[in-house]
Amino acid sequence: MGKRNDAGYVAIPESYTRRQLNALYREIPLKDTTSRLLRKYFNAMANLYGIIPLKKAYEIISEQNPTLVTEQEFLAFAEIARHEVEDYYILGAEDIYTNRAPVEPMRREIIDTLLVEGNMEQYTQTKEIQRGKPYYAPSKKELLLYDDALYCKETPAVMALKKFLATGLRLNAEKTEEVFQGLLYNARCVGAGFQDLMQHLEKFGIRFRTARDVEKFAELYQEFHNSTRMHCNRGYTPNEMTDMQPLEQRIPRSMSFGPNLRGALASGAMNAAELREGVLAMDLPSEDLRASLLGEIAAATGPGKNKKVGRNDPCPCGSGKKYKKCCGR
């Protein structure tokens, strides 16, 4: 069976019945415990990496389990596993693209099924962004936690975001988890922009009560986003990828307003609402930077900071000049 899409014709291997699969597994032969462990590894790797060649998967598995399985046994298992119904596919280039010669079995890839649903845009984008990046290789215990597609470590950023969904947006426990899972998918697999996230929330009928709530959500989501393990980073978080780069190549994560700009926002000389809308729509190099800018706007226009300033009053920017000679010009 297969499906037509932008990349060509994806030939999904035929699914076998459990009886057929068991008969094939007995021919290898591998212990049942070994087969179950390999199946967990394949599922976990699909969830953590999105795409990983069998060669790299075998390398990681062998490092963590030196005597578990030979390369020949591993390939025999993978050939049968191609016909299992799991949350991953095992495909070669000839399965994904038209007019491609069959690749060596070890060059086939374990692929999260979500990346080849509908068309192949998710797969091709993920593969392109992954290019040249190392694979995150955690301990065996941590890696196998990703056998659960919804696993996400309870970091401070995760707990803060969930708390905001529950208390700030007044969602019950079930809705909080449902919304969070969607945000996790967006962060891990899609790389959605802020407007996409707002649309995701709107699908659940969520409306923010104030602009400050929007800014708080943006801030918390960005902290969560930057500490989430992603397909496009081969399991690394954006923060970890940034830390690997030379200092001169790092994209700034934050920006502070100068006193003149803060004063103009505080006095009303600059329209904070228009600036906020502009920041939300702007094409910025990182969502961290967007959250930082929104936070600066909120800090400059918070309670007690939007008092009307007279033209002869001292300028709130702190320059020492009269407002009419400074930000009020």
CORURHU-V364703 format. One record per residue. N is the residue number from 1. RES is the residue in one small letter. PHI is phi in whole degrees, 0 to 359 (* if undefined). NEAR is the number of other C-alpha atoms within 12 Angstrom. Layout:
# CORURHU-V364703
n->{N & N}
res->{RES & RES}
phi->{PHI & PHI}
near->{NEAR & NEAR}
This chain:
# CORURHU-V364703
n->{1 & 2 & 3 & 4 & 5 & 6 & 7 & 8 & 9 & 10 & 11 & 12 & 13 & 14 & 15 & 16 & 17 & 18 & 19 & 20 & 21 & 22 & 23 & 24 & 25 & 26 & 27 & 28 & 29 & 30 & 31 & 32 & 33 & 34 & 35 & 36 & 37 & 38 & 39 & 40 & 41 & 42 & 43 & 44 & 45 & 46 & 47 & 48 & 49 & 50 & 51 & 52 & 53 & 54 & 55 & 56 & 57 & 58 & 59 & 60 & 61 & 62 & 63 & 64 & 65 & 66 & 67 & 68 & 69 & 70 & 71 & 72 & 73 & 74 & 75 & 76 & 77 & 78 & 79 & 80 & 81 & 82 & 83 & 84 & 85 & 86 & 87 & 88 & 89 & 90 & 91 & 92 & 93 & 94 & 95 & 96 & 97 & 98 & 99 & 100 & 101 & 102 & 103 & 104 & 105 & 106 & 107 & 108 & 109 & 110 & 111 & 112 & 113 & 114 & 115 & 116 & 117 & 118 & 119 & 120 & 121 & 122 & 123 & 124 & 125 & 126 & 127 & 128 & 129 & 130 & 131 & 132 & 133 & 134 & 135 & 136 & 137 & 138 & 139 & 140 & 141 & 142 & 143 & 144 & 145 & 146 & 147 & 148 & 149 & 150 & 151 & 152 & 153 & 154 & 155 & 156 & 157 & 158 & 159 & 160 & 161 & 162 & 163 & 164 & 165 & 166 & 167 & 168 & 169 & 170 & 171 & 172 & 173 & 174 & 175 & 176 & 177 & 178 & 179 & 180 & 181 & 182 & 183 & 184 & 185 & 186 & 187 & 188 & 189 & 190 & 191 & 192 & 193 & 194 & 195 & 196 & 197 & 198 & 199 & 200 & 201 & 202 & 203 & 204 & 205 & 206 & 207 & 208 & 209 & 210 & 211 & 212 & 213 & 214 & 215 & 216 & 217 & 218 & 219 & 220 & 221 & 222 & 223 & 224 & 225 & 226 & 227 & 228 & 229 & 230 & 231 & 232 & 233 & 234 & 235 & 236 & 237 & 238 & 239 & 240 & 241 & 242 & 243 & 244 & 245 & 246 & 247 & 248 & 249 & 250 & 251 & 252 & 253 & 254 & 255 & 256 & 257 & 258 & 259 & 260 & 261 & 262 & 263 & 264 & 265 & 266 & 267 & 268 & 269 & 270 & 271 & 272 & 273 & 274 & 275 & 276 & 277 & 278 & 279 & 280 & 281 & 282 & 283 & 284 & 285 & 286 & 287 & 288 & 289 & 290 & 291 & 292 & 293 & 294 & 295 & 296 & 297 & 298 & 299 & 300 & 301 & 302 & 303 & 304 & 305 & 306 & 307 & 308 & 309 & 310 & 311 & 312 & 313 & 314 & 315 & 316 & 317 & 318 & 319 & 320 & 321 & 322 & 323 & 324 & 325 & 326 & 327 & 328 & 329}
res->{m & g & k & r & n & d & a & g & y & v & a & i & p & e & s & y & t & r & r & q & l & n & a & l & y & r & e & i & p & l & k & d & t & t & s & r & l & l & r & k & y & f & n & a & m & a & n & l & y & g & i & i & p & l & k & k & a & y & e & i & i & s & e & q & n & p & t & l & v & t & e & q & e & f & l & a & f & a & e & i & a & r & h & e & v & e & d & y & y & i & l & g & a & e & d & i & y & t & n & r & a & p & v & e & p & m & r & r & e & i & i & d & t & l & l & v & e & g & n & m & e & q & y & t & q & t & k & e & i & q & r & g & k & p & y & y & a & p & s & k & k & e & l & l & l & y & d & d & a & l & y & c & k & e & t & p & a & v & m & a & l & k & k & f & l & a & t & g & l & r & l & n & a & e & k & t & e & e & v & f & q & g & l & l & y & n & a & r & c & v & g & a & g & f & q & d & l & m & q & h & l & e & k & f & g & i & r & f & r & t & a & r & d & v & e & k & f & a & e & l & y & q & e & f & h & n & s & t & r & m & h & c & n & r & g & y & t & p & n & e & m & t & d & m & q & p & l & e & q & r & i & p & r & s & m & s & f & g & p & n & l & r & g & a & l & a & s & g & a & m & n & a & a & e & l & r & e & g & v & l & a & m & d & l & p & s & e & d & l & r & a & s & l & l & g & e & i & a & a & a & t & g & p & g & k & n & k & k & v & g & r & n & d & p & c & p & c & g & s & g & k & k & y & k & k & c & c & g & r}
phi->{* & 190 & 213 & 273 & 205 & 298 & 276 & 136 & 249 & 274 & 266 & 283 & 305 & 299 & 277 & 263 & 286 & 299 & 296 & 297 & 297 & 299 & 296 & 291 & 296 & 293 & 280 & 295 & 266 & 232 & 298 & 302 & 295 & 291 & 299 & 296 & 293 & 298 & 297 & 296 & 299 & 299 & 296 & 297 & 292 & 297 & 289 & 277 & 260 & 81 & 220 & 208 & 295 & 302 & 301 & 290 & 299 & 296 & 300 & 293 & 297 & 292 & 295 & 272 & 219 & 306 & 247 & 291 & 202 & 279 & 298 & 296 & 294 & 298 & 295 & 297 & 297 & 298 & 296 & 286 & 298 & 302 & 256 & 278 & 261 & 229 & 270 & 217 & 245 & 242 & 230 & 259 & 302 & 292 & 280 & 263 & 243 & 282 & 59 & 249 & 288 & 302 & 269 & 298 & 308 & 290 & 266 & 295 & 241 & 276 & 231 & 301 & 302 & 297 & 280 & 238 & 281 & 69 & 253 & 261 & 301 & 298 & 296 & 294 & 294 & 298 & 296 & 293 & 290 & 291 & 310 & 83 & 272 & 283 & 266 & 287 & 239 & 283 & 294 & 303 & 300 & 291 & 301 & 289 & 298 & 281 & 300 & 274 & 300 & 260 & 294 & 209 & 301 & 280 & 282 & 304 & 294 & 295 & 295 & 293 & 294 & 297 & 297 & 295 & 299 & 284 & 262 & 292 & 257 & 58 & 262 & 285 & 300 & 293 & 291 & 302 & 293 & 295 & 294 & 298 & 298 & 294 & 294 & 297 & 299 & 300 & 289 & 282 & 250 & 257 & 70 & 290 & 280 & 296 & 295 & 297 & 294 & 297 & 294 & 300 & 292 & 297 & 298 & 266 & 74 & 272 & 234 & 280 & 281 & 221 & 297 & 296 & 296 & 299 & 294 & 294 & 298 & 301 & 295 & 291 & 296 & 295 & 297 & 295 & 305 & 284 & 246 & 262 & 282 & 237 & 303 & 295 & 255 & 52 & 96 & 278 & 273 & 302 & 298 & 293 & 295 & 296 & 294 & 282 & 277 & 300 & 306 & 289 & 259 & 283 & 283 & 298 & 266 & 212 & 210 & 253 & 284 & 283 & 298 & 295 & 292 & 299 & 296 & 295 & 290 & 295 & 276 & 93 & 297 & 249 & 284 & 294 & 296 & 294 & 296 & 299 & 298 & 295 & 295 & 296 & 270 & 291 & 272 & 256 & 292 & 206 & 289 & 303 & 296 & 298 & 299 & 296 & 295 & 297 & 294 & 295 & 297 & 298 & 293 & 281 & 240 & 291 & 307 & 83 & 248 & 244 & 294 & 296 & 257 & 288 & 295 & 262 & 283 & 301 & 293 & 294 & 285 & 89 & 286 & 91 & 271 & 290 & 303 & 291 & 264 & 233 & 290 & 274 & 287}
near->{12 & 20 & 21 & 20 & 21 & 19 & 25 & 22 & 23 & 32 & 26 & 28 & 25 & 21 & 21 & 19 & 15 & 15 & 12 & 17 & 24 & 22 & 15 & 24 & 29 & 18 & 15 & 24 & 21 & 25 & 18 & 15 & 14 & 23 & 28 & 19 & 26 & 36 & 33 & 28 & 40 & 46 & 37 & 39 & 48 & 40 & 42 & 45 & 45 & 46 & 48 & 45 & 33 & 38 & 23 & 26 & 39 & 34 & 23 & 27 & 34 & 21 & 17 & 23 & 20 & 13 & 13 & 24 & 28 & 20 & 22 & 18 & 24 & 34 & 28 & 25 & 38 & 38 & 30 & 33 & 38 & 34 & 28 & 29 & 21 & 27 & 33 & 38 & 43 & 47 & 38 & 31 & 29 & 25 & 30 & 35 & 26 & 19 & 13 & 15 & 12 & 17 & 18 & 17 & 26 & 28 & 23 & 29 & 37 & 43 & 41 & 35 & 30 & 29 & 33 & 38 & 22 & 18 & 22 & 26 & 20 & 31 & 36 & 27 & 23 & 31 & 28 & 17 & 22 & 25 & 17 & 12 & 26 & 21 & 31 & 28 & 25 & 23 & 15 & 23 & 17 & 21 & 34 & 29 & 23 & 31 & 30 & 22 & 30 & 24 & 24 & 32 & 19 & 16 & 18 & 17 & 23 & 29 & 22 & 23 & 32 & 33 & 25 & 30 & 35 & 23 & 18 & 25 & 27 & 19 & 23 & 18 & 17 & 14 & 21 & 27 & 23 & 22 & 31 & 36 & 25 & 25 & 37 & 36 & 30 & 32 & 33 & 41 & 40 & 29 & 30 & 24 & 28 & 35 & 22 & 19 & 31 & 26 & 19 & 24 & 28 & 14 & 14 & 19 & 14 & 23 & 21 & 21 & 14 & 14 & 22 & 25 & 24 & 31 & 33 & 32 & 39 & 34 & 32 & 33 & 40 & 39 & 32 & 36 & 41 & 33 & 30 & 37 & 39 & 40 & 45 & 39 & 39 & 37 & 36 & 30 & 30 & 33 & 26 & 23 & 29 & 23 & 18 & 17 & 14 & 10 & 11 & 10 & 11 & 18 & 21 & 22 & 24 & 23 & 20 & 22 & 22 & 18 & 21 & 26 & 31 & 33 & 38 & 34 & 36 & 35 & 34 & 29 & 31 & 23 & 21 & 31 & 20 & 16 & 25 & 28 & 20 & 17 & 28 & 30 & 17 & 20 & 14 & 22 & 15 & 29 & 37 & 32 & 28 & 39 & 39 & 32 & 36 & 41 & 34 & 32 & 40 & 33 & 25 & 35 & 32 & 22 & 11 & 13 & 22 & 24 & 20 & 22 & 26 & 18 & 19 & 18 & 22 & 22 & 33 & 37 & 29 & 20 & 20 & 18 & 20 & 21 & 28 & 21 & 18 & 26 & 32 & 28 & 15}
